[in-house]
């Protein structure tokens, strides 16, 4: 996690899951089949400076992988938790989207750590479910605005195009960064943590 926002990953996971569950409760009751998924955000993969922090993400992924063997609390109805359809990562995937550290590209190495842990479809990373990630203000710059040759957003656009081609999602926005899909009777739209058209003038991250 980022030193700028030092919340434990597990707390973020619980908080996001509760918010999404409350927001989707009426729709989920109408779903054609039981619907289980996991939501997290702000993995802030680091490189070189404090790379040991990435172990927190790996510990959280191990908990995610084991969740289908856990039980819902009795106050939520009890019973076994179903196998998640996917993990939604809402943004701030990496910590330094456009920065070098002693001659090496931090963003590129941070993204490589994300790929090794989260993979793509549950078969190619530590995570045993598909991942549906988006971007936040740490995940710049846009393609074509790179200072050091790497753009997380360019990689996200490639992954979204692959998701669309493989039928994992239903539609992608014109800029390639936002997308939607259907699970049962529920329609999802992935907007990420930075969906605005323009940044606030006092915010220094990702001004593009």
N, C-alpha and C positions, 0 to 999 in steps of 0.2 A: 504494500500500500504506500501511497505517497506520504512523505513527511509533511506535506502541506495539508493533508486531510487524513489524520491518523485514526480512522475507525477500523476495528477488526473486520475482516472480510465476512466472517460468519454473521456479525451483526447487520452488515449491509444486506446480506442474503436474506435474513429473516425479515428485515424491514421492507425490502422490495417485494418479497413474496406475499407478505400480508397486504400491502397496498394493492398489488395486482389482483390478489384473490378477492378483496373487497370490491374493487372496481368491476371485476368480471363476474361476480357472483350471480346476478340475474341471468346473464347469457350462459354461464356454465350450467345452470340448472336446466337449460333448454338444449344442451349439447346432446348429440346423437349417442355418444359413448362417453364413459368417464374420461376426464381430461386432466393429465398431470404434466406439469412442466416446472422448470426452475428458473428463477430470475436472479441475476446478480449484476454488479457494475463496479467500476473503479478498480480494476485489477492493477492498473498502474505498473505494468512490468518495467523493471529497471535494468540497467546495464552498467557494468564497470564500477560505478560509485558505491551503490548499496544493493548489489545484485542478490544478496542473501534474502532480501525481502520477498523475492519471488517464491520462496518456500511456503509462504503463507497461502499463495494461490494454489500451490500443489496440495497442501493440506486440505484446503477447501474442496478441491476437485475430488480428492479421495472420499470426503464426506458425501459429495454429490453422487459418486459412483455407488455408494453403499445405501443410498436413501430408499431404494425399493425393498430393502430388507428391514426397514424401520416401520413403526406404527404411528398413525395419527394420534395426537393427544385425545383423551376421552372427551374434553370439552369441545372438540371439533368433530366428534362422531366416532372416533376410534377406528380400528381396522387398519389393514396394511396399506402403505403408501404405494401407489401404482408406479410402474416404470415410466420415467419422464419421457415425453416426446422429444424434448430438446432442452438446452440451456440457453436462455436469452441473456446476452451481455449488453447492457444498455449504453456503454461508452466509457471513455477514458481507459481504453485497453492498454495503451502504453503511456509512459510518463513524459518522455521528451521527444515529441514528434519530429522535430527539426533541429537537431543539435549534434555537435561533435564532442568527443571526449578524448583528448590526447591523440588526435589524429584518426580516431575510429568513429564510425557512425553509430550513435547511441540508438536512434529509432529503429534502425535495421536490426540490430542485435536484440532489442526489446521485442520486436515483432517475431523474430525467430523463436524466442522463448515462449511467446503466446502460441505460436503454431505447434510447438512441441507438446505443450500442455493441453490446449483446447482442440487442436486438430481442426477437422471440418465436419465429418459425418459420423463420428463415433468409432471409427476403425483405425484412425491414423494419428492418435494422440493419447495422452494420459486419460482424458475424458472419454467415457464410454457411451456418450450420447452425442447427437449432432449439436452444433453450436450455431446460434444466430446472433452475431455481434453487430453493433453499430458503433458510432463514434461520438467523442466528446471534444471539449476544447483542448485537451492534451494530444489529440490524434490528428494534428495537422502535419504538413500543409496540404492544400488541394493539389491535385496533379498539375504540373506546369509551374507551380510556385515554389518548388523545392530550392533550397540553398545548397544542400549537400547531397542531392541525388536520390533521396528516399522519401516516399509519400505513403503513409498508412492508408490514406483515403484512396489512393490508386489501387492498393491491394484489396481494399474492401470492395471497390467497384468490380474488380476481377472476380472476387468470390461471390458477389451478388449475381453477376452474369452466369456463373457456374450453377448457383442455386436455381436460377430461373430455368436454365437449360435442362437441369436434372429434375425439374418439377417439385423442388423443395419449397418454393415460394410461388406466388401467383402473379405478382407484378413488381416492377422496380420503378422508382421515380426517374424523371428525366435526367437528373444529375448522377444517377447510379448509386446514391448513398442511402436511400430510404426504400423500404419495401414492405410488402404485405403478403399474407397467406391465410389460409383457412384450416382450422382444426375442428372437425365435427361441425357444430352449429355456431362456432365462434370465429369472427374475423379479427385478425391481429394486424396492426400497423406498427412497424419498427421505425421510430423517429430519432432514437438516440438521445443524448444529453445536450446536443447543441443544434437544435432545429431552426434557429432564427435566421433571418435573411441578413441581418447586420449585427455586429457585436456592439456592446455598450462601449462608448469611447474611453471609459476609465478602466476597461478590462484589457490586460496586456497579453493574454494567451490567444494564439491563433487569430490574429487580426484580419486575415483574409477570409 
